[in-house]
Structures are given as C-alpha cells and as structure tokens.
Amino acid sequence: MIDLLLRNARPVGATEPVDLAVDGGRLVPLPPGGEARERIALRGRLVPPPLVEPHIHLDAVLTVGQPRDNVSGSLFEGIAVWADRVKSLTVADVQSRVRQVLRWQLANGVQHVRSHVDVCDSELTALRALLELREEAAGQVDLQLVAFPQLGILSFDGGRELMRKAVALGADVVGGIPHYELTREDGVASVIYAFDLAEEFGARVDIHCDETDDDHSRFIEVMVAETIRRGMSGRVTASHTTAMHSYNAAYAYRLVSNIARAGLHMVTNPLDNAVLQGRFDTGPIRRGHTRVKQLQEAGVNVCIGHDSVMDPWYPLGYGDPVQAAFVLAHLGHMSGAAELPRLLDMVTANPAAALGVEDYGLREGGSADLVVFGAPTDVDAIRLVAPRHLVLRGGRIVARTEPAQTSVVWDGVEESVTFLRDTRG
Ligand SMILES: [Zn+2]
C-alpha cells in the first residue's frame, strides 16, 4: 500500500492523463491494483514540477511607498527611494516582509528561489536576515542568495571588501552591476572582480548586465569571455541584458552565438523591464526586453524572472512567475503555437538548470515535488494565469487553492462558467 495516488494527472508533454504514485516522499511505480492510503482525482489537470524563481530581490519586497512613493515610476527614482529606505532596514523588518512573500511564492508553486540581496551596506543587514531565512525556509522554499552590489563594486566606497565579506558570510552567488559603474573600464573591472571572487569561493555568478536602453552598454561580451576562458560554462547567468534589444543586428548576431558557446544562462524580467525601460523614448517606445527568441533559436537557456514584488521599482505583483510569463507572451511576441508552451519551461526546467537545482523533474525515484494547475494544458495555464490547485513537496501537500466557482445568470437560468473551451460553459 503506497501513501498517495494522484489519479488522472497530466504531466507536461503528456497527451493522455496518467496516474502518479507517491510513497515515502518519492514518485514510485504504480502499485498493482492501485491501492493507496489516499487518492486524489486530478481530472486531467496539468502537473509540472515546481516553479523556480531565478531572479527576485527579496530584501526590497513590500516596501512600496516607503519612505515615499516613486512618483515617476522610473528606475532612477526607484534607486533614490530605495537608498532612503535602506537606512531603516533591520533584520526583523527584512525577515517579516520576506516570510510573507515566501509564503506567497509557495502558494504559487515556487519551491526554489534565487534572490539578489543588496550588499552596499556596511552592516550587511539584509544579507544577515536572509542567511537566517535560508535555513528557516530550507526544504520548503530553497533559497540561493546573490551578493548584489546595487550601487556598484568599484564605484561604491568599500564595494570590493563588502562583496568579499558577503560571499565569505555565505552568499551562494556573486553578482554585479557593470552598467552602473562610473566608467566603462570600471564596469569591465567589476565583471572580472566578480568572476575572480566566484572562482576563489567556488560560487556561481549572476550579474545584472546591461539593464539600460544604452546600446553602447556591452558588458555581456565581457561575461562571455570570462566564462569561456575560466571554463565556467553552466555556472554563469546574465540577468536583464535589455540593451541587447537595441544592438545592431551584426553585433547581436556575433554576440548571441558567443553566448551559446559560453553556455550562459539568461534571465529576462518582463514585469519590471516593461515599466522601467524605454523611459527616454518619446515614441516609438522600446519594449526593453532582451532578444529572447533569437537566444532560444541559438540554443541558449533563457529563463523568466519576477524581479520585484511591491517595491520602489515595481508596485505590483504577488510573486507568481506565471504572471511574468503571461506578460512575456505579449511583449516578447511569443504567441506562436510553438512558442506559448515554451513559456512554462521558462519558469520551471530552464531556471532549475540555471540554479543547478538537483533532484528536479517528475520521474520515478525522484522527490514528489510538483504543482497541480487548475487548468488542463500549458497554454491554458498561461492564458488563465491559472491557480495552483495543489502544491506538493516531498509528497506532502504544502499549498492548496480551491478552484473558484463562477456562474452567470443567462435568460434567467444560472449556469456555471469555467473559461475552458472543451467543457460546457
Ligand atoms: Zn534585478
């Protein structure tokens, strides 16, 4: 007798529903006769492995309006507002906000999160708060922390030492922000410094790179070169790279093939960048996204990040990667029949590879970590930003959303509405 039988689940890519058997926290072969202590009928609902959040700034979540509003909504006003908010950070303040958002993420099916943490603070308050939470949340939402120099490494007094201290304290990943450094040369040096530090500590690299509309911002090629020369393929991620949008086609062609050669992971952040980029354009206004489809055609692993949840840069969001995927479907022109299903990979398997998540994916013997969408197909999951009906971690239900009951009164008769094409209503 096994612990749990999930009847009529639809794993990603499966044409017909299948039964999934869970015992001792792992997926196991179906028992003869299908006897289980508990059975749940999933009625053909989509069941992917857990969602993975590759790019968020947890230290800033839920600070929107503090100490004042970002009136213009611009990146630069956001940085100024955050610089003021940082002055009142305490460990308890960071932890209470992050605890709340980690629960939101788990409810959305997210079980692995990479968070950038601002380390331009001599006390490293946010990092200390998050290092404690990494322990507290382990096994529920697994956290990777990036030492992120919001105000630069070379351009911030003591920046190099703070980065080193952050990694020595336990940050998993080395960050950077080369386009924010004072000069191009400082930007190049900051990338090299980040790679040196990562090599020394055996850490991964994830750099905020070329997050600007300036088509002369080309630090991504420095990341490519350092990755190839140091043999760090697979351990390096370039985040944002919105300037790539504006590069000339000849340069972009060479660059994209070198990104593929280097084996860089790429993270695009559709929510924040939709509102932060193109601010100097009077029309037409650039969408401000990296070259997602061109990168994918070259075989590059591209992921979707959420970036912000109610902070000085982005006042909206509730930590759901599917909402970000929905936005990218529009702004990234990914509405083609073969493109829509890729969006789900970009919030599951692709970021799992970028983070190096082990024991990931639905397979016999693997941990029974999975998400049950309130929708039958990957396209419906994106179209409806469908609720996560159930979330399982190690075979246990860790989040549950009861499906909404909607009805209309039509010609005086009440009828249910599901928003699904292939059912009545
Ligand atoms: Zn970011």
Boltz pocket constraint, residues with backbone or C-beta under 6 A from the ligand:
constraints:
  - pocket:
      binder: B
      contacts: [[A, 55], [A, 56], [A, 57], [A, 116], [A, 208], [A, 239], [A, 307]]
      max_distance: 6.0
